[in-house]
Amino acid sequence: QVQLEESGPGLVKPSETLSLTCTVSGGSMNSYYWSWIRQSPGKAMEWIGYILYSGSTDFNPSLKSRATMSLDTSKRQFSLRLTSVTAADTAVYYCARGVVGDYVWGPDDYGRFYYFDDWGQGALVTVSS
Amino acid sequence: EIVMTQSPATLSVSPGERATLSCRASQSVSGNLAWYQHKRGQAPRLLIYAASTRAPGIPARFSGSGSGTEFTLTISSLQSEDFAVYYCQQYNDWPPALTFGGGTKVEIK
């Protein structure tokens, strides 16, 4: 059974950098897309991005200019940094294990799947002075 | 960006009754849709992927259907532990991004 737990400061000042870490217990860190998702008050969840075991990353285009991720396999942790935060970045931040692969349903219906089979409980981060 | 709209926002159901939740996509996502259950203070839980495939360990009372732009999550006979918020998520548009619906809260009637 995989468990994920977010940690980091619950309060960040505007214009500063938000930093969160996710610790993974159990399971392998290979072959998964270690992801961050957030939910601002009253809004839908928003996918932030992922990091692979290889260190490759990808981000939501809306956050790409401000987000970075890193991975420490020896500690079984991956981290998110979001720069130049504003009040709009106030949210509950979730880390999650992404399952990604290829599907083929027909000659003209194929692509990639990406959903989340394990999540952390979330960490509230408030951006305020 | 594909917008996912869930309805109703709140569904009041008595234990033992059937609950039907809707998720609509602003454009076709084929069958590339997942459903999650989220209870307050807990980690979200994957219920369904590929629109209708139950995740391991998910009870048979949960079923998903639909394709294209219209999807349904049905809970055949609500148990006390099923009262929660349910979210849909499309992954057809990834890359560059996947998107979630705003959620349906299933509450006790």
gemmi code that builds the backbone of each chain (N, CA, C; Angstrom):
import gemmi

chains = {
    "A": [
        ("GLN", (0.850, -1.179, 0.000), (0.000, 0.000, 0.000), (0.893, 1.238, 0.000)),
        ("VAL", (0.685, 2.097, -0.980), (1.465, 3.326, -1.097), (0.797, 4.416, -0.276)),
        ("GLN", (1.603, 5.171, 0.427), (1.093, 6.338, 1.161), (1.912, 7.549, 0.784)),
        ("LEU", (1.240, 8.662, 0.622), (1.892, 9.918, 0.290), (1.537, 10.948, 1.350)),
        ("GLU", (2.508, 11.774, 1.704), (2.278, 12.794, 2.721), (2.969, 14.089, 2.327)),
        ("GLU", (2.186, 15.155, 2.259), (2.717, 16.474, 1.929), (3.244, 17.160, 3.190)),
        ("SER", (4.274, 17.965, 3.013), (4.793, 18.766, 4.124), (5.364, 20.068, 3.587)),
        ("GLY", (5.333, 21.088, 4.455), (5.864, 22.387, 4.059), (5.170, 23.501, 4.796)),
        ("PRO", (5.644, 24.720, 4.628), (5.041, 25.865, 5.317), (3.587, 26.073, 4.917)),
        ("GLY", (2.772, 26.411, 5.902), (1.371, 26.655, 5.621), (1.087, 28.105, 5.252)),
        ("LEU", (2.075, 28.965, 5.419), (1.904, 30.396, 5.123), (3.111, 30.888, 4.339)),
        ("VAL", (2.821, 31.532, 3.228), (3.871, 32.088, 2.370), (3.505, 33.533, 2.045)),
        ("LYS", (4.496, 34.412, 2.038), (4.229, 35.816, 1.730), (4.127, 36.032, 0.219)),
        ("PRO", (3.315, 36.978, -0.194), (3.234, 37.311, -1.621), (4.607, 37.639, -2.195)),
        ("SER", (4.817, 37.212, -3.415), (6.047, 37.377, -4.196), (7.136, 36.382, -3.807)),
        ("GLU", (6.936, 35.646, -2.714), (7.941, 34.676, -2.319), (7.702, 33.321, -3.003)),
        ("THR", (8.502, 32.318, -2.595), (8.432, 31.001, -3.234), (7.783, 29.976, -2.313)),
        ("LEU", (6.809, 29.281, -2.867), (6.126, 28.197, -2.153), (6.934, 26.918, -2.362)),
        ("SER", (7.213, 26.215, -1.284), (7.944, 24.950, -1.380), (7.209, 23.867, -0.600)),
        ("LEU", (6.960, 22.754, -1.259), (6.300, 21.620, -0.634), (7.049, 20.342, -0.976)),
        ("THR", (6.996, 19.398, -0.062), (7.633, 18.096, -0.266), (6.610, 17.001, -0.042)),
        ("CYS", (6.704, 15.966, -0.847), (5.850, 14.795, -0.704), (6.726, 13.587, -0.399)),
        ("THR", (6.421, 12.904, 0.692), (7.152, 11.701, 1.072), (6.326, 10.482, 0.704)),
        ("VAL", (6.949, 9.553, -0.004), (6.266, 8.359, -0.498), (6.682, 7.152, 0.336)),
        ("SER", (5.703, 6.478, 0.895), (5.968, 5.253, 1.662), (5.409, 4.062, 0.910)),
        ("GLY", (6.244, 3.035, 0.769), (5.791, 1.831, 0.114), (5.842, 1.939, -1.402)),
        ("GLY", (5.895, 0.805, -2.048), (5.849, 0.764, -3.501), (7.141, 1.230, -4.153)),
        ("SER", (7.156, 1.103, -5.465), (8.310, 1.523, -6.248), (8.088, 2.933, -6.762)),
        ("MET", (9.183, 3.684, -6.943), (9.046, 5.020, -7.499), (9.275, 5.019, -9.013)),
        ("ASN", (9.659, 3.861, -9.536), (9.822, 3.748, -10.986), (8.472, 3.726, -11.669)),
        ("SER", (8.434, 4.144, -12.905), (7.294, 3.943, -13.796), (6.063, 4.751, -13.450)),
        ("TYR", (6.176, 5.665, -12.531), (5.017, 6.487, -12.195), (5.338, 7.958, -12.444)),
        ("TYR", (4.249, 8.723, -12.587), (4.350, 10.163, -12.778), (3.982, 10.816, -11.449)),
        ("TRP", (4.976, 11.253, -10.713), (4.768, 11.837, -9.392), (4.292, 13.270, -9.567)),
        ("SER", (3.061, 13.497, -9.109), (2.324, 14.679, -9.552), (1.910, 15.572, -8.397)),
        ("TRP", (1.655, 16.812, -8.750), (1.064, 17.786, -7.833), (-0.228, 18.324, -8.436)),
        ("ILE", (-1.218, 18.442, -7.580), (-2.531, 18.965, -7.937), (-2.936, 19.916, -6.827)),
        ("ARG", (-3.638, 20.972, -7.156), (-4.077, 21.888, -6.108), (-5.553, 22.226, -6.279)),
        ("GLN", (-6.157, 22.691, -5.192), (-7.549, 23.132, -5.235), (-7.678, 24.413, -4.440)),
        ("SER", (-7.930, 25.495, -5.136), (-8.173, 26.787, -4.493), (-9.606, 26.835, -3.996)),
        ("PRO", (-9.871, 27.651, -2.969), (-11.233, 27.714, -2.410), (-12.280, 28.009, -3.479)),
        ("GLY", (-13.285, 27.150, -3.541), (-14.392, 27.355, -4.460), (-14.110, 27.039, -5.912)),
        ("LYS", (-12.945, 26.473, -6.176), (-12.574, 26.183, -7.563), (-12.338, 24.687, -7.769)),
        ("ALA", (-12.298, 24.299, -9.033), (-12.000, 22.903, -9.362), (-10.531, 22.603, -9.105)),
        ("MET", (-10.239, 21.348, -8.959), (-8.841, 20.940, -8.827), (-8.088, 21.334, -10.084)),
        ("GLU", (-6.809, 21.645, -9.914), (-5.960, 22.070, -11.015), (-4.688, 21.231, -11.016)),
        ("TRP", (-4.421, 20.573, -12.128), (-3.192, 19.796, -12.260), (-2.026, 20.754, -12.418)),
        ("ILE", (-0.969, 20.556, -11.612), (0.197, 21.428, -11.666), (1.279, 20.834, -12.560)),
        ("GLY", (1.584, 19.557, -12.366), (2.620, 18.935, -13.176), (3.092, 17.631, -12.573)),
        ("TYR", (4.124, 17.062, -13.198), (4.668, 15.806, -12.710), (6.187, 15.762, -12.853)),
        ("ILE", (6.793, 14.825, -12.128), (8.204, 14.501, -12.302), (8.341, 12.989, -12.372)),
        ("LEU", (9.194, 12.547, -13.275), (9.449, 11.123, -13.435), (10.661, 10.709, -12.607)),
        ("TYR", (10.826, 9.399, -12.475), (11.990, 8.853, -11.770), (13.289, 9.329, -12.420)),
        ("SER", (13.218, 9.536, -13.744), (14.397, 10.001, -14.483), (14.709, 11.470, -14.215)),
        ("GLY", (13.762, 12.171, -13.625), (13.924, 13.597, -13.384), (13.237, 14.477, -14.401)),
        ("SER", (12.702, 13.886, -15.456), (11.951, 14.657, -16.446), (10.701, 15.228, -15.821)),
        ("THR", (10.340, 16.421, -16.264), (9.164, 17.092, -15.722), (8.279, 17.631, -16.837)),
        ("ASP", (7.044, 17.901, -16.491), (6.139, 18.610, -17.370), (5.126, 19.330, -16.501)),
        ("PHE", (4.643, 20.451, -16.998), (3.783, 21.297, -16.183), (2.570, 21.767, -16.970)),
        ("ASN", (1.549, 22.144, -16.208), (0.397, 22.820, -16.776), (0.909, 24.119, -17.420)),
        ("PRO", (0.527, 24.368, -18.667), (1.006, 25.592, -19.323), (0.728, 26.859, -18.513)),
        ("SER", (-0.351, 26.846, -17.742), (-0.705, 28.037, -16.957), (0.268, 28.308, -15.820)),
        ("LEU", (1.066, 27.311, -15.446), (1.984, 27.460, -14.312), (3.440, 27.211, -14.703)),
        ("LYS", (3.648, 26.881, -15.952), (4.965, 26.419, -16.403), (6.087, 27.403, -16.099)),
        ("SER", (5.786, 28.706, -16.181), (6.847, 29.703, -15.997), (7.267, 29.853, -14.537)),
        ("ARG", (6.438, 29.349, -13.605), (6.726, 29.561, -12.181), (7.002, 28.274, -11.403)),
        ("ALA", (6.752, 27.116, -12.011), (6.835, 25.855, -11.269), (8.082, 25.061, -11.622)),
        ("THR", (8.674, 24.459, -10.604), (9.746, 23.484, -10.811), (9.503, 22.320, -9.851)),
        ("MET", (10.031, 21.172, -10.210), (9.929, 19.996, -9.347), (11.272, 19.312, -9.283)),
        ("SER", (11.501, 18.630, -8.169), (12.724, 17.855, -8.003), (12.382, 16.548, -7.319)),
        ("LEU", (13.327, 15.617, -7.390), (13.095, 14.267, -6.872), (14.335, 13.817, -6.118)),
        ("ASP", (14.138, 13.265, -4.928), (15.229, 12.677, -4.155), (14.864, 11.235, -3.881)),
        ("THR", (15.347, 10.325, -4.729), (14.942, 8.931, -4.612), (15.471, 8.285, -3.331)),
        ("SER", (16.608, 8.739, -2.829), (17.163, 8.148, -1.606), (16.264, 8.419, -0.408)),
        ("LYS", (15.591, 9.564, -0.432), (14.658, 9.908, 0.649), (13.216, 9.570, 0.281)),
        ("ARG", (12.997, 9.110, -0.942), (11.660, 8.808, -1.436), (10.770, 10.061, -1.324)),
        ("GLN", (11.309, 11.142, -1.801), (10.593, 12.418, -1.759), (10.638, 13.108, -3.120)),
        ("PHE", (9.566, 13.831, -3.404), (9.605, 14.747, -4.526), (9.024, 16.074, -4.063)),
        ("SER", (9.444, 17.142, -4.721), (9.149, 18.476, -4.223), (8.628, 19.384, -5.329)),
        ("LEU", (7.900, 20.381, -4.885), (7.355, 21.418, -5.765), (7.847, 22.773, -5.288)),
        ("ARG", (8.248, 23.605, -6.216), (8.541, 24.999, -5.929), (7.744, 25.863, -6.890)),
        ("LEU", (7.068, 26.837, -6.324), (6.262, 27.756, -7.127), (6.695, 29.172, -6.763)),
        ("THR", (7.233, 29.891, -7.741), (7.800, 31.207, -7.453), (6.766, 32.311, -7.608)),
        ("SER", (7.103, 33.465, -7.075), (6.306, 34.696, -7.245), (4.837, 34.472, -6.945)),
        ("VAL", (4.561, 33.913, -5.785), (3.172, 33.555, -5.463), (2.334, 34.798, -5.165)),
        ("THR", (1.046, 34.651, -5.422), (0.053, 35.662, -5.079), (-1.070, 34.996, -4.320)),
        ("ALA", (-2.048, 35.783, -3.915), (-3.189, 35.222, -3.183), (-3.898, 34.146, -3.998)),
        ("ALA", (-3.815, 34.243, -5.305), (-4.459, 33.250, -6.169), (-3.825, 31.863, -6.048)),
        ("ASP", (-2.656, 31.793, -5.446), (-1.996, 30.500, -5.240), (-2.384, 29.855, -3.914)),
        ("THR", (-3.212, 30.526, -3.137), (-3.744, 29.932, -1.911), (-4.595, 28.735, -2.282)),
        ("ALA", (-4.259, 27.578, -1.713), (-4.950, 26.349, -2.112), (-4.533, 25.204, -1.200)),
        ("VAL", (-5.290, 24.125, -1.305), (-4.831, 22.854, -0.747), (-4.036, 22.168, -1.844)),
        ("TYR", (-2.801, 21.808, -1.527), (-1.912, 21.176, -2.494), (-1.828, 19.679, -2.198)),
        ("TYR", (-2.092, 18.884, -3.219), (-2.048, 17.426, -3.094), (-0.890, 16.872, -3.909)),
        ("CYS", (-0.205, 15.885, -3.356), (0.692, 15.105, -4.184), (-0.015, 13.791, -4.508)),
        ("ALA", (0.316, 13.233, -5.642), (-0.382, 12.037, -6.095), (0.519, 11.209, -6.994)),
        ("ARG", (0.217, 9.925, -7.060), (0.929, 9.026, -7.953), (0.149, 8.910, -9.248)),
        ("GLY", (0.761, 9.314, -10.334), (0.099, 9.255, -11.629), (0.411, 7.963, -12.353)),
        ("VAL", (-0.625, 7.371, -12.899), (-0.499, 6.163, -13.713), (-0.651, 6.584, -15.165)),
        ("VAL", (0.355, 6.307, -15.959), (0.367, 6.767, -17.346), (0.689, 5.593, -18.265)),
        ("GLY", (0.045, 5.555, -19.390), (0.338, 4.515, -20.364), (-0.374, 4.796, -21.664)),
        ("ASP", (-0.258, 3.864, -22.577), (-0.881, 3.995, -23.890), (-2.118, 3.116, -23.969)),
        ("TYR", (-3.122, 3.584, -24.657), (-4.297, 2.757, -24.928), (-4.558, 2.759, -26.427)),
        ("VAL", (-5.148, 1.656, -26.873), (-5.586, 1.550, -28.263), (-6.967, 0.939, -28.236)),
        ("TRP", (-7.972, 1.710, -28.583), (-9.346, 1.215, -28.594), (-9.832, 0.928, -30.001)),
        ("GLY", (-9.049, 1.328, -30.988), (-9.444, 1.130, -32.373), (-8.438, 1.800, -33.274)),
        ("PRO", (-8.574, 1.609, -34.588), (-7.585, 2.171, -35.524), (-7.506, 3.685, -35.475)),
        ("ASP", (-8.595, 4.340, -35.072), (-8.576, 5.800, -35.004), (-8.766, 6.313, -33.583)),
        ("ASP", (-8.695, 5.434, -32.614), (-8.936, 5.834, -31.221), (-7.812, 5.291, -30.354)),
        ("TYR", (-6.813, 6.081, -30.187), (-5.670, 5.680, -29.379), (-5.067, 6.924, -28.749)),
        ("GLY", (-4.275, 6.726, -27.728), (-3.675, 7.866, -27.045), (-3.025, 7.437, -25.749)),
        ("ARG", (-2.968, 8.339, -24.812), (-2.328, 8.059, -23.529), (-3.319, 8.320, -22.403)),
        ("PHE", (-3.231, 7.503, -21.354), (-4.046, 7.737, -20.183), (-3.170, 8.279, -19.058)),
        ("TYR", (-3.779, 9.038, -18.180), (-3.034, 9.650, -17.056), (-4.048, 9.965, -15.975)),
        ("TYR", (-4.085, 9.135, -14.951), (-4.958, 9.375, -13.823), (-4.177, 9.057, -12.556)),
        ("PHE", (-4.797, 9.253, -11.395), (-4.077, 9.234, -10.122), (-4.637, 8.142, -9.216)),
        ("ASP", (-3.805, 7.155, -8.902), (-4.314, 6.025, -8.124), (-3.985, 6.093, -6.637)),
        ("ASP", (-3.161, 7.031, -6.228), (-2.900, 7.257, -4.804), (-2.624, 8.743, -4.599)),
        ("TRP", (-3.161, 9.266, -3.496), (-3.057, 10.689, -3.204), (-2.625, 10.891, -1.755)),
        ("GLY", (-2.056, 12.055, -1.491), (-1.880, 12.490, -0.122), (-3.153, 13.156, 0.377)),
        ("GLN", (-3.175, 13.482, 1.657), (-4.354, 14.106, 2.244), (-4.445, 15.586, 1.930)),
        ("GLY", (-3.352, 16.160, 1.461), (-3.359, 17.563, 1.099), (-2.751, 18.450, 2.167)),
        ("ALA", (-2.184, 19.562, 1.718), (-1.591, 20.550, 2.625), (-2.104, 21.926, 2.229)),
        ("LEU", (-2.694, 22.619, 3.194), (-3.199, 23.969, 2.919), (-2.042, 24.955, 2.934)),
        ("VAL", (-1.925, 25.719, 1.863), (-0.939, 26.793, 1.797), (-1.680, 28.096, 1.566)),
        ("THR", (-1.472, 29.032, 2.457), (-2.098, 30.352, 2.359), (-1.041, 31.377, 1.988)),
        ("VAL", (-1.346, 32.171, 0.989), (-0.447, 33.250, 0.595), (-0.995, 34.552, 1.157)),
        ("SER", (-0.263, 35.100, 2.102), (-0.715, 36.320, 2.763), (0.471, 36.998, 3.447)),
        ("SER", (0.402, 38.297, 3.528), (1.459, 39.034, 4.217), (1.161, 39.143, 5.709)),
    ],
    "B": [
        ("GLU", (-8.597, 24.718, -23.485), (-8.731, 23.841, -22.315), (-10.141, 23.244, -22.272)),
        ("ILE", (-10.199, 21.943, -21.992), (-11.499, 21.283, -21.869), (-12.078, 21.577, -20.495)),
        ("VAL", (-13.290, 22.090, -20.470), (-13.969, 22.388, -19.209), (-14.880, 21.227, -18.846)),
        ("MET", (-14.759, 20.765, -17.616), (-15.575, 19.667, -17.111), (-16.626, 20.240, -16.157)),
        ("THR", (-17.887, 19.950, -16.419), (-18.978, 20.476, -15.606), (-19.718, 19.329, -14.951)),
        ("GLN", (-19.797, 19.360, -13.638), (-20.487, 18.305, -12.905), (-21.824, 18.803, -12.384)),
        ("SER", (-22.797, 17.914, -12.406), (-24.118, 18.244, -11.868), (-24.760, 17.021, -11.233)),
        ("PRO", (-25.625, 17.257, -10.219), (-25.804, 18.557, -9.572), (-24.620, 18.898, -8.681)),
        ("ALA", (-24.597, 20.090, -8.147), (-23.522, 20.450, -7.220), (-23.663, 19.673, -5.915)),
        ("THR", (-24.911, 19.475, -5.494), (-25.206, 18.710, -4.281), (-26.345, 17.748, -4.576)),
        ("LEU", (-26.190, 16.537, -4.092), (-27.207, 15.501, -4.292), (-27.578, 14.935, -2.925)),
        ("SER", (-28.843, 15.048, -2.563), (-29.316, 14.532, -1.275), (-29.974, 13.176, -1.507)),
        ("VAL", (-29.430, 12.156, -0.873), (-29.878, 10.785, -1.110), (-30.014, 10.052, 0.222)),
        ("SER", (-30.993, 9.205, 0.329), (-31.146, 8.373, 1.526), (-30.296, 7.117, 1.390)),
        ("PRO", (-29.779, 6.611, 2.498), (-29.019, 5.347, 2.440), (-29.854, 4.253, 1.793)),
        ("GLY", (-29.210, 3.473, 0.932), (-29.904, 2.415, 0.227), (-30.444, 2.816, -1.130)),
        ("GLU", (-30.547, 4.126, -1.360), (-31.047, 4.603, -2.641), (-29.922, 4.661, -3.681)),
        ("ARG", (-30.339, 4.855, -4.921), (-29.397, 4.989, -6.027), (-29.018, 6.458, -6.200)),
        ("ALA", (-27.742, 6.707, -6.497), (-27.280, 8.067, -6.786), (-26.706, 8.096, -8.193)),
        ("THR", (-27.107, 9.106, -8.936), (-26.621, 9.267, -10.308), (-25.976, 10.638, -10.446)),
        ("LEU", (-24.690, 10.645, -10.746), (-23.914, 11.873, -10.860), (-23.514, 12.069, -12.313)),
        ("SER", (-23.537, 13.311, -12.755), (-23.261, 13.624, -14.150), (-21.986, 14.435, -14.298)),
        ("CYS", (-21.271, 14.193, -15.377), (-20.071, 14.950, -15.722), (-20.123, 15.206, -17.230)),
        ("ARG", (-20.031, 16.462, -17.592), (-20.105, 16.836, -19.007), (-18.827, 17.552, -19.417)),
        ("ALA", (-18.298, 17.185, -20.576), (-17.083, 17.822, -21.111), (-17.444, 18.834, -22.188)),
        ("SER", (-16.690, 19.917, -22.265), (-16.972, 20.978, -23.243), (-16.645, 20.538, -24.672)),
        ("GLN", (-15.874, 19.481, -24.825), (-15.650, 18.839, -26.115), (-15.332, 17.381, -25.847)),
        ("SER", (-15.373, 16.584, -26.877), (-15.226, 15.145, -26.671), (-13.898, 14.787, -26.007)),
        ("VAL", (-13.998, 13.900, -25.010), (-12.804, 13.335, -24.367), (-12.751, 11.829, -24.604)),
        ("SER", (-13.531, 11.360, -25.599), (-13.611, 9.925, -25.888), (-14.005, 9.190, -24.606)),
        ("GLY", (-13.262, 8.164, -24.224), (-13.540, 7.474, -22.957), (-12.497, 7.771, -21.904)),
        ("ASN", (-11.789, 8.870, -22.075), (-10.650, 9.196, -21.217), (-11.065, 10.004, -19.994)),
        ("LEU", (-11.744, 9.308, -19.094), (-12.294, 9.967, -17.926), (-12.128, 9.101, -16.695)),
        ("ALA", (-11.796, 9.758, -15.585), (-11.676, 9.085, -14.288), (-12.614, 9.750, -13.288)),
        ("TRP", (-13.011, 8.970, -12.288), (-13.822, 9.469, -11.181), (-13.087, 9.229, -9.873)),
        ("TYR", (-13.216, 10.193, -8.953), (-12.592, 10.102, -7.636), (-13.628, 10.388, -6.557)),
        ("GLN", (-13.414, 9.786, -5.403), (-14.205, 10.062, -4.207), (-13.304, 10.789, -3.212)),
        ("HIS", (-13.854, 11.824, -2.577), (-13.050, 12.578, -1.620), (-13.861, 12.850, -0.371)),
        ("LYS", (-13.393, 12.318, 0.739), (-14.003, 12.594, 2.036), (-13.145, 13.620, 2.758)),
        ("ARG", (-13.802, 14.480, 3.473), (-13.104, 15.568, 4.175), (-11.996, 15.031, 5.067)),
        ("GLY", (-10.804, 15.604, 4.923), (-9.682, 15.217, 5.758), (-8.973, 13.947, 5.320)),
        ("GLN", (-9.435, 13.366, 4.215), (-8.816, 12.148, 3.709), (-8.229, 12.394, 2.320)),
        ("ALA", (-7.420, 11.460, 1.877), (-6.897, 11.530, 0.523), (-7.988, 11.156, -0.475)),
        ("PRO", (-8.050, 11.840, -1.597), (-8.972, 11.404, -2.659), (-8.663, 9.959, -3.050)),
        ("ARG", (-9.699, 9.288, -3.543), (-9.602, 7.867, -3.869), (-10.061, 7.642, -5.296)),
        ("LEU", (-9.262, 6.948, -6.094), (-9.648, 6.625, -7.461), (-10.735, 5.564, -7.457)),
        ("LEU", (-11.844, 5.859, -8.145), (-12.937, 4.902, -8.259), (-12.955, 4.218, -9.623)),
        ("ILE", (-12.899, 5.038, -10.664), (-13.141, 4.593, -12.036), (-12.104, 5.240, -12.950)),
        ("TYR", (-11.627, 4.501, -13.934), (-10.823, 5.086, -14.993), (-11.306, 4.519, -16.323)),
        ("ALA", (-10.868, 5.123, -17.400), (-11.366, 4.748, -18.736), (-12.894, 4.714, -18.774)),
        ("ALA", (-13.480, 5.669, -18.075), (-14.926, 5.914, -18.035), (-15.734, 4.848, -17.319)),
        ("SER", (-15.308, 3.587, -17.379), (-16.172, 2.532, -16.830), (-15.413, 1.412, -16.124)),
        ("THR", (-14.111, 1.497, -16.009), (-13.326, 0.448, -15.369), (-13.112, 0.765, -13.897)),
        ("ARG", (-13.608, -0.113, -13.037), (-13.413, 0.111, -11.607), (-11.965, -0.099, -11.214)),
        ("ALA", (-11.462, 0.770, -10.359), (-10.117, 0.606, -9.825), (-10.097, -0.591, -8.867)),
        ("PRO", (-8.931, -1.175, -8.632), (-8.841, -2.317, -7.720), (-9.434, -2.007, -6.352)),
        ("GLY", (-10.230, -2.937, -5.845), (-10.787, -2.787, -4.501), (-12.044, -1.948, -4.415)),
        ("ILE", (-12.506, -1.398, -5.530), (-13.716, -0.563, -5.515), (-14.944, -1.463, -5.596)),
        ("PRO", (-15.897, -1.257, -4.701), (-17.088, -2.125, -4.694), (-17.889, -2.034, -5.978)),
        ("ALA", (-18.584, -3.114, -6.292), (-19.357, -3.200, -7.529), (-20.540, -2.246, -7.570)),
        ("ARG", (-20.911, -1.664, -6.439), (-22.030, -0.715, -6.454), (-21.661, 0.592, -7.176)),
        ("PHE", (-20.376, 0.805, -7.392), (-19.925, 1.966, -8.152), (-19.774, 1.556, -9.620)),
        ("SER", (-20.423, 2.308, -10.507), (-20.268, 2.031, -11.925), (-20.190, 3.334, -12.702)),
        ("GLY", (-19.391, 3.313, -13.760), (-19.257, 4.479, -14.610), (-19.686, 4.146, -16.026)),
        ("SER", (-20.226, 5.143, -16.709), (-20.651, 4.944, -18.087), (-20.478, 6.255, -18.853)),
        ("GLY", (-20.612, 6.143, -20.175), (-20.550, 7.323, -21.024), (-19.318, 7.355, -21.894)),
        ("SER", (-19.358, 8.256, -22.854), (-18.219, 8.521, -23.729), (-18.474, 9.832, -24.456)),
        ("GLY", (-17.430, 10.380, -25.020), (-17.586, 11.647, -25.729), (-17.659, 12.811, -24.773)),
        ("THR", (-18.852, 13.366, -24.587), (-19.006, 14.520, -23.707), (-19.882, 14.260, -22.488)),
        ("GLU", (-20.567, 13.126, -22.420), (-21.497, 12.873, -21.318), (-21.111, 11.608, -20.557)),
        ("PHE", (-20.952, 11.763, -19.250), (-20.533, 10.656, -18.410), (-21.396, 10.596, -17.157)),
        ("THR", (-21.532, 9.393, -16.622), (-22.339, 9.192, -15.424), (-21.605, 8.267, -14.457)),
        ("LEU", (-21.640, 8.645, -13.193), (-21.213, 7.764, -12.114), (-22.470, 7.365, -11.352)),
        ("THR", (-22.687, 6.065, -11.213), (-23.854, 5.573, -10.496), (-23.405, 4.790, -9.270)),
        ("ILE", (-24.023, 5.114, -8.153), (-23.835, 4.337, -6.929), (-25.168, 3.636, -6.696)),
        ("SER", (-25.174, 2.329, -6.830), (-26.445, 1.603, -6.936), (-27.241, 1.620, -5.641)),
        ("SER", (-26.579, 1.520, -4.518), (-27.256, 1.498, -3.223), (-26.325, 2.159, -2.219)),
        ("LEU", (-26.633, 3.405, -1.913), (-25.704, 4.193, -1.107), (-25.503, 3.631, 0.289)),
        ("GLN", (-24.244, 3.500, 0.648), (-23.876, 3.100, 2.001), (-23.427, 4.354, 2.757)),
        ("SER", (-23.382, 4.244, 4.076), (-23.040, 5.413, 4.890), (-21.652, 5.956, 4.538)),
        ("GLU", (-20.764, 5.061, 4.150), (-19.392, 5.491, 3.836), (-19.259, 6.143, 2.459)),
        ("ASP", (-20.354, 6.198, 1.703), (-20.304, 6.765, 0.352), (-20.612, 8.255, 0.331)),
        ("PHE", (-21.007, 8.818, 1.463), (-21.317, 10.243, 1.474), (-19.996, 11.016, 1.439)),
        ("ALA", (-19.806, 11.752, 0.355), (-18.510, 12.358, 0.051), (-18.691, 13.296, -1.137)),
        ("VAL", (-17.573, 13.869, -1.576), (-17.577, 14.662, -2.805), (-16.946, 13.816, -3.908)),
        ("TYR", (-17.535, 13.874, -5.088), (-17.067, 13.080, -6.215), (-16.616, 14.015, -7.336)),
        ("TYR", (-15.454, 13.703, -7.899), (-14.878, 14.516, -8.966), (-14.644, 13.675, -10.211)),
        ("CYS", (-14.850, 14.281, -11.375), (-14.426, 13.651, -12.618), (-13.168, 14.368, -13.123)),
        ("GLN", (-12.405, 13.662, -13.918), (-11.156, 14.205, -14.469), (-10.968, 13.656, -15.870)),
        ("GLN", (-10.725, 14.530, -16.829), (-10.455, 14.060, -18.187), (-8.951, 14.066, -18.433)),
        ("TYR", (-8.492, 13.112, -19.199), (-7.073, 13.083, -19.577), (-6.900, 12.987, -21.087)),
        ("ASN", (-7.992, 13.216, -21.811), (-7.908, 13.157, -23.268), (-7.071, 14.298, -23.844)),
        ("ASP", (-7.099, 15.426, -23.140), (-6.451, 16.630, -23.627), (-4.998, 16.739, -23.172)),
        ("TRP", (-4.498, 15.661, -22.558), (-3.121, 15.687, -22.086), (-2.240, 14.898, -23.031)),
        ("PRO", (-1.037, 15.368, -23.363), (-0.632, 16.751, -23.059), (-1.394, 17.749, -23.919)),
        ("PRO", (-1.567, 19.009, -23.550), (-0.752, 19.645, -22.533), (-1.291, 19.595, -21.121)),
        ("ALA", (-2.625, 19.406, -20.938), (-3.119, 19.494, -19.564), (-4.337, 18.624, -19.378)),
        ("LEU", (-4.513, 18.126, -18.179), (-5.736, 17.431, -17.832), (-6.529, 18.318, -16.879)),
        ("THR", (-7.850, 18.119, -16.848), (-8.715, 19.005, -16.082), (-9.739, 18.221, -15.278)),
        ("PHE", (-10.195, 18.844, -14.198), (-11.144, 18.239, -13.279), (-12.475, 18.985, -13.325)),
        ("GLY", (-13.533, 18.274, -12.948), (-14.804, 18.924, -12.724), (-14.840, 19.568, -11.348)),
        ("GLY", (-15.869, 20.353, -11.107), (-15.983, 21.075, -9.855), (-16.502, 20.251, -8.689)),
        ("GLY", (-16.960, 19.039, -8.969), (-17.372, 18.143, -7.898), (-18.870, 18.103, -7.652)),
        ("THR", (-19.343, 16.964, -7.180), (-20.713, 16.787, -6.694), (-20.635, 16.260, -5.273)),
        ("LYS", (-21.271, 16.965, -4.368), (-21.317, 16.514, -2.983), (-22.542, 15.641, -2.792)),
        ("VAL", (-22.336, 14.411, -2.338), (-23.440, 13.502, -2.040), (-23.659, 13.538, -0.536)),
        ("GLU", (-24.827, 14.028, -0.138), (-25.115, 14.172, 1.288), (-26.314, 13.335, 1.684)),
        ("ILE", (-26.419, 13.125, 2.976), (-27.517, 12.320, 3.514), (-28.807, 13.115, 3.479)),
        ("LYS", (-29.850, 12.501, 2.919), (-31.158, 13.137, 2.866), (-31.887, 12.970, 4.197)),
    ],
}
model = gemmi.Model(1)
for chain_id, residues in chains.items():
    chain = gemmi.Chain(chain_id)
    for i, (resn, *xyz) in enumerate(residues, 1):
        res = gemmi.Residue()
        res.name, res.seqid = resn, gemmi.SeqId(i, " ")
        for name, pos in zip(("N", "CA", "C"), xyz):
            atom = gemmi.Atom()
            atom.name, atom.element = name, gemmi.Element(name[0])
            atom.pos, atom.b_iso = gemmi.Position(*pos), 0.0
            res.add_atom(atom)
        chain.add_residue(res)
    model.add_chain(chain)
structure = gemmi.Structure()
structure.add_model(model)
structure.setup_entities()
